[in-house]
């Protein structure tokens, strides 16, 4: 399945039906008076979040949506049929923007949540509404009002509790494949991962926790260099960040600082998000180098550093225990 996390769509609600001019013509009703009915309302365009979608791929091929027009009014004061609403399903985590104003119209995060993005037009009034002492036989009615039209931008922000971040080739995809059933592409060159990968990791009590493997960031990502904004957007909803540092890299300390600088420049509270730091690929360096790097990284990050090897499956249990503990503490704070 192709992962698409941005799309532009044009939506148009249905027009309201026209009111009509009609008069009562029954044989035994003298001076029957006006009886033109109102037009029906136009159908609205509604977005609905569903849990079985993970991408905005459908909107790449279909990006125009219209509600049904309302029906004309009828004689004998009959109101025209209302137009059917157009309901569009989107993944949970979709943020809706009005392109013309850049206004955020809504953020659909839970299954079943709905947002009306284009209101159907009101039906026009029939001539029955214009009856008065001064005008006993009005011969005019109002047309229906047009439905709203909007040009929208949809952005999908993944909803995951733990986001795995780090420079390219830090071993993020290898880690998520080691702790979950996810099988992302893994190779020994940078930028193997071009889309976020999701994996469910089971806690000891059986609860499933969603992890997101965020594609590697680079210096300048917060200014949009590479695909920085596309990747950083998916970190915004995570409750906890797991920062992986490649122990075999040229300068692991600088690698850590690059990512922290990008988080700070991007803003949106990412630097305040709880972080756990892990030094990965320690199976490829000697014990003395491990201790030295861990001490230096701990001093810079002001937090304990976990020594792990995702490929060798070493040090993962203590790391996961710390993640569960961190999530439990956040749950207690928010409760």
Secondary structure as GFF3:
##gff-version 3
##sequence-region A 1 335
A	DSSP	beta_strand	6	12	.	.	.	ID=ss1
A	DSSP	beta_strand	45	50	.	.	.	ID=ss2
A	DSSP	alpha_helix	58	61	.	.	.	ID=ss3
A	DSSP	beta_strand	64	66	.	.	.	ID=ss4
A	DSSP	beta_strand	86	91	.	.	.	ID=ss5
A	DSSP	beta_strand	94	98	.	.	.	ID=ss6
A	DSSP	beta_strand	103	108	.	.	.	ID=ss7
A	DSSP	beta_strand	114	118	.	.	.	ID=ss8
A	DSSP	three_ten_helix	127	130	.	.	.	ID=ss9
A	DSSP	beta_strand	149	156	.	.	.	ID=ss10
A	DSSP	beta_strand	162	165	.	.	.	ID=ss11
A	DSSP	alpha_helix	172	179	.	.	.	ID=ss12
A	DSSP	beta_strand	197	202	.	.	.	ID=ss13
A	DSSP	beta_strand	208	213	.	.	.	ID=ss14
A	DSSP	three_ten_helix	221	223	.	.	.	ID=ss15
A	DSSP	alpha_helix	228	232	.	.	.	ID=ss16
A	DSSP	three_ten_helix	233	235	.	.	.	ID=ss17
A	DSSP	beta_strand	240	246	.	.	.	ID=ss18
A	DSSP	alpha_helix	252	266	.	.	.	ID=ss19
A	DSSP	three_ten_helix	270	272	.	.	.	ID=ss20
A	DSSP	beta_strand	274	280	.	.	.	ID=ss21
A	DSSP	three_ten_helix	282	284	.	.	.	ID=ss22
A	DSSP	alpha_helix	287	301	.	.	.	ID=ss23
A	DSSP	beta_strand	305	307	.	.	.	ID=ss24
A	DSSP	alpha_helix	316	334	.	.	.	ID=ss25
###
